[in-house]
Amino acid sequence: MSPTFPLVPASRRNRATVLLGALLALLCGASAQAQRLDWDSLTQLAQTRAAEPLRANSDKLPAELASITYDQLRDIRFKTEQSLWRADALPFEAQFFHLGLYQTEPVRIHELLSDGRVNHLPYSGADFNFGKNTFNPAPWGDLGHAGFRLHYPLNGQTYKDELVVFQGASYFRALGAGQQYGLSARGLAIDTVGGSGEEFPRFSEFWLQRPAAGATDVTVFALLESKRATGAYRFVIRPGQQTTTTVNARIFLRPGAGPVNTLGIAPLTSMFLTGENQPSATDFRPEVHDSDGLMMVSGEGEWLWRPLQRPKGVTVSSFTMKSPRGFGLMQRDRSFASYEDVEARYERRPSAWIKPLGDWGPGRVELVQLPAPDETHDNVVAYWVPAALPASGQPLEVAYELAWQGDAQQRPPSSWVTQTRRGYGYTKLSLEEQGRQPQYVIDFTGPALDALPADAAVKAVVSANANGRVLQTLAYPNPATRTWRVTVRVERIDASQPVELRAYLQHNNDTVSETWTHLLLPE
């Protein structure tokens, strides 16, 4: 895509200047030199790139950055006074991350002015405090950056808090008021499972739209690239108690680059180590997780809840539906006593709820859970997989709202699960029988249950797949917490195969709760 609408008309330049501009466009990449940008021109750029093989990254890190240590990189800090838009006293500010260690591929970042003009933001060593490092950045030139973060007075007017971060592949994450970073979102996931190996598309270029004075939202445009796909992305970020990100994406598959088995739309990545359904025998903390469950609502209006687990091997669950109304990885448990971690503060970690804008058509929500040695490893991924992939050269266009929620979060309108526990109290069953016939205790709460009289005839409707046999179910009120409790005992037929369980509460012929779904993993 060649540069268009130059800042200075060509008639006012001499021929040498025009030739030099053309040469710079070839050397630096057409998109970096484009003088104007809007949603349609970014789409055209993504479509043009999709018709070509992935361009190899020719940027090489200086030797001192290529061998940098973790502590050295942590000592490099962006100077707050150099923040983009700070001098103009705008409500939002941008700061940039330095390349090095794990972040070795540069991204190009530009400012997008209100009239569509583009102002490239080159790397400058003067923007960074290098701490104890003795680097000389002068010979490095325009390295590019590792990513950026936006700041906004989220929790008070005296300080601009970190609001959102874009760094690494297509990862980004944001905060609402009073929250602390936890799970992440991604622009796109390719073959997380079901292919020859996962491919991580990356945002190679960003355009930060300059906000107006007094603006309450900020817009970021991005170009996504990978071996098998490209994409144009627009993010409109609205900070608040619940920070929302409206995402528009136009995704193109590269013809001839190989088949895509699993195209993951609106992917979320999180961590689950231990919980009430899978406690640790050695950790003093009762639970350790950024998310405790996957919540979904189908096009038909069925709400589902799948508690997360840390499996011994890769585990994939699919939930087929005609068109999703929403899904998300949620941190429902908001009590400090559930975690007892004064540093990590897991009760402040946000939930991420995705609401499709428009009809996404048929497909499936897919949940991937992985083994993890500790809490530093993300081991949970959830995304939407469309039933049909776009034709070569045609965009897959999707739009959705991603809400980063805290204590006030999306709930089913009827009632929902508050906890899932597995185990026995006093029982005459042997240990072998307990292993073959596990028992679950599930608590439900919500307005549909609150509206029922104390003596209401509520029953649990429980089912299992062919590998499970439901032996016992019981539903009864819990006066201590004013919730309803369900106990389920199931027999596993083949210990080497999983058991899929479903349970919900019913009063008369009315469903009064979401559907609890659980995967009993093989021994």
ROPADREN-263212 format. One record per residue (C-alpha): x, y, z; residue in three letters. Coordinates in steps of 0.05 Angstrom, whole numbers, plus 5000, padded with zeros to 4 digits. Example, Ala and Ser with C-alpha at 12.3 -4.5 7.8 and 13.67 -1.06 7.14 Angstrom:
2
524649105156Ala 527349795143Ser 
//
This chain:
523
500050005000Met 503450644977Ser 503251295017Pro 497251735001Thr 495152455016Phe 502052735033Pro 502453275086Leu 505653745035Val 503053754964Pro 507953464914Ala 507654104873Ser 511254464930Arg 516953954933Arg 522853874888Asn 523953224851Arg 529552994897Ala 525053054958Thr 519652634924Val 524652094905Leu 527552094975Leu 520552005004Gly 519251424958Ala 525751094978Leu 524151185052Leu 517450855041Ala 520750255010Leu 526050205064Leu 521550305125Cys 515249955101Gly 509350285067Ala 504750275127Ser 509650625172Ala 510251195122Gln 502851255105Ala 500751965117Gln 493451825131Arg 489651235161Leu 482451045174Asp 478750395185Trp 477850245112Asp 485150385093Ser 487549945150Leu 482949395124Thr 485949485055Gln 492949425084Leu 491148775121Ala 488048495057Gln 494248685016Thr 498848365066Arg 494647725066Ala 496047644991Ala 503547625006Glu 507847155047Pro 509347385117Leu 514947895116Arg 521047675155Ala 522948155211Asn 529448475189Ser 530548855253Asp 536148585295Lys 537048765368Leu 543649065388Pro 548148555421Ala 547448855490Glu 539848815486Leu 539848115457Ala 543547855518Ser 540048275571Ile 537947945637Thr 531247995671Tyr 533848475724Asp 537248905672Gln 530848975632Leu 526849145695Arg 531749705708Asp 529850045642Ile 523850495656Arg 520050975612Phe 520551695637Lys 513751915660Thr 514952625638Glu 515952385566Gln 508952075563Ser 505252195499Leu 499852745508Trp 502352935578Arg 504653625555Ala 497653755527Asp 494153575593Ala 489653065559Leu 485852555601Pro 489751975571Phe 497251875567Glu 501451345532Ala 508151035554Gln 512450535517Phe 516049885534Phe 523249755516His 525549165475Leu 529748605505Gly 529747905535Leu 522947585516Tyr 520648185475Gln 525248165414Thr 520648335356Glu 519349085350Pro 512549395339Val 511850065303Arg 507550575339Ile 504451195310His 499951765333Glu 493551845293Leu 491252575291Leu 483952785289Ser 484152925214Asp 487052235199Gly 494252455191Arg 499551975218Val 505352185262Asn 510551635270His 513151565341Leu 520451335335Pro 524451005390Tyr 528851485429Ser 533651285483Gly 532351965516Ala 525351715534Asp 528051185580Phe 531751165647Asn 536750585641Phe 538050535716Gly 544550165731Lys 545449955659Asn 551250265622Thr 548150225552Phe 549350755499Asn 542850785458Pro 545551315410Ala 547750815355Pro 541350405359Trp 537050845314Gly 529550735311Asp 529050055345Leu 521650065352Gly 518349885418His 516049245454Ala 509049525465Gly 505450075503Phe 500750235559Arg 495350765568Leu 494151145632His 487851485658Tyr 485451755726Pro 481551115739Leu 481451115815Asn 481851865829Gly 483552525796Gln 490452615828Thr 493952045792Tyr 493551725724Lys 493050975735Asp 495350445686Glu 489050275646Leu 490949795590Val 497249455564Val 498749185494Phe 505148775496Gln 507348115466Gly 504247765405Ala 496947995405Ser 496148015480Tyr 492748585517Phe 489548675585Arg 485849235620Ala 483249445689Leu 476949735718Gly 476950165781Ala 479849795842Gly 482249205801Gln 489048875795Gln 491848545733Tyr 489947815722Gly 487647475658Leu 489347725588Ser 485747775522Ala 488647655452Arg 487047905383Gly 486847205352Leu 488746485368Ala 490645985313Ile 490945235325Asp 491545265401Thr 489344545393Val 487444125332Gly 493144305286Gly 500544195275Ser 502444705328Gly 499845355357Glu 501245985318Glu 501546645355Phe 499347235311Pro 502347895332Arg 500448625328Phe 506148895286Ser 503849615283Glu 499450085325Phe 496150755313Trp 494151125377Leu 488651615362Gln 489752275396Arg 483852385445Pro 480153035449Ala 480453475512Ala 475753175563Gly 475152515525Ala 472251925562Thr 474651395513Asp 480851275471Val 481650895405Thr 487350445383Val 488250155313Phe 492649545301Ala 495249115244Leu 495548375261Leu 500247905223Glu 502147175225Ser 504146625177Lys 496946445161Arg 492947075176Ala 492747825177Thr 487648285209Gly 485449005218Ala 483349165290Tyr 480149755323Arg 479649815399Phe 475250345433Val 477050345507Ile 472250655558Arg 475050665630Pro 470550615690Gly 468350155747Gln 467649665689Gln 472549845635Thr 469849635567Thr 473549515502Thr 469449515438Thr 473249095388Val 472249095313Asn 476348605272Ala 476948435198Arg 481047795191Ile 483947515127Phe 487046835117Leu 493346795073Arg 492046355012Pro 497045795005Gly 499945885075Ala 497045235100Gly 490245035130Pro 487645325195Val 484344795237Asn 482145225296Thr 481045965287Leu 479946255357Gly 475946905359Ile 476247355420Ala 481046905458Pro 482046975533Leu 488046695571Thr 488146585646Ser 491146175704Met 488045655750Phe 492345285800Leu 487845095859Thr 480745225881Gly 475244965926Glu 474044415874Asn 481544245871Gln 484944445936Pro 492444405949Ser 495243936002Ala 501344386014Thr 499545116000Asp 497145546058Phe 492745926009Arg 485845616000Pro 485445805927Glu 490246065873Val 487246295808His 485946895762Asp 479346585740Ser 475046045771Asp 470245875715Gly 467845945644Leu 460946255637Met 456946225572Met 450046395546Val 447546075481Ser 443246385428Gly 437346005457Glu 438546335524Gly 441545755564Glu 446645985615Trp 452345505630Leu 457845495682Trp 464045055677Arg 468745085738Pro 476045095718Leu 481044545735Gln 488444415730Arg 488843755692Pro 494643265688Lys 494443305611Gly 491643765558Val 484043775563Thr 479444075511Val 471944195521Ser 467344455466Ser 460444775474Phe 456844795407Thr 451445335397Met 448045685339Lys 450146375360Ser 453146585426Pro 450247155466Arg 456447185510Gly 462146805543Phe 467746965590Gly 472846735640Leu 470246975707Met 473147095776Gln 466647005814Arg 469846915883Asp 471247625908Arg 472947475981Ser 479947566008Phe 478746986056Ala 478346515996Ser 485546675977Tyr 489246946038Glu 494647255993Asp 496447966014Val 500948065954Glu 497347735895Ala 490447975917Arg 486747475872Tyr 480047745896Glu 481648385857Arg 483048025791Arg 478048215737Pro 473147775701Ser 472847855625Ala 465947815594Trp 465147815518Ile 458648035487Lys 458147925412Pro 455648515372Leu 451448235316Gly 450147505298Asp 456447085300Trp 452846485269Gly 454045755287Pro 460345505320Gly 462945315388Arg 466045595451Val 472445205464Glu 475845145531Leu 483044895534Val 486044715602Gln 493444535611Leu 497844265666Pro 501744795704Ala 507344735755Pro 505745385790Asp 501746035786Glu 506746385739Thr 504145975680His 497746135644Asp 494245475632Asn 487145655611Val 484745895543Val 477646025519Ala 475346285451Tyr 469846245398Trp 470845805337Val 466345975277Pro 463445375240Ala 465845645173Ala 472345995155Leu 472546595108Pro 473946485035Ala 480846675009Ser 481247435003Gly 474747545040Gln 474647825111Pro 471747495172Leu 468648095205Glu 467048065279Val 465248575332Ala 464548485406Tyr 464748845472Glu 469848605523Leu 468148825594Ala 473448785649Trp 468948685710Gln 470148695785Gly 465248595842Asp 459448805797Ala 459648295741Gln 455247935691Gln 450647425723Arg 445146975697Pro 438247285709Pro 435746685750Ser 441146405796Ser 448346175792Trp 453545725823Val 457546025881Thr 462045425894Gln 463544715873Thr 466744225922Arg 468543485915Arg 469342985971Gly 465742636028Tyr 464242766100Gly 462942146142Tyr 461841556096Thr 462240796099Lys 464940776028Leu 471940516020Ser 477340955989Leu 476840535925Glu 469340655923Glu 470141395936Gln 474841445877Gly 470041075832Arg 463941425859Gln 465842155871Pro 461042635906Gln 460043365888Tyr 457043925930Val 454644525890Ile 451645165919Asp 446845615880Phe 444346325895Thr 440446855858Gly 433747225852Pro 429846635823Ala 431446225885Leu 430646805933Asp 423546895909Ala 421546185928Leu 418346015995Pro 422545636045Ala 418644996033Asp 418845035957Ala 419444375920Ala 426144485885Val 429443905852Lys 436243795819Ala 436143545748Val 442643175737Val 445242795677Ser 451742465655Ala 454642215590Asn 455141475573Ala 461241375618Asn 457641615681Gly 451841355722Arg 448341845769Val 447341475835Leu 444542005880Gln 442042725877Thr 439243175930Leu 437243915932Ala 435944285997Tyr 436444986026Pro 442545196064Asn 440045646121Pro 447145866140Ala 448346216074Thr 441146276049Arg 443045895986Thr 440945235956Trp 445544635959Arg 445844045911Val 449543395925Thr 451042925869Val 454242235871Arg 456341935805Val 459541275786Glu 465041275734Arg 464540665689Ile 471240695653Asp 476641015697Ala 480841175636Ser 475441615604Gln 472342275626Pro 465242375651Val 461142985629Glu 456243215682Leu 450543715679Arg 446043975735Ala 440944525744Tyr 435344685792Leu 427944635774Gln 421744875810His 415344575782Asn 416844605708Asn 421145235711Asp 428645245707Thr 431045695764Val 438645655756Ser 444245645706Glu 446844965683Thr 452944715721Trp 457444305676Thr 463443915699His 468643465669Leu 470642885714Leu 477642755689Leu 480542055679Pro 484741765734Glu 
//
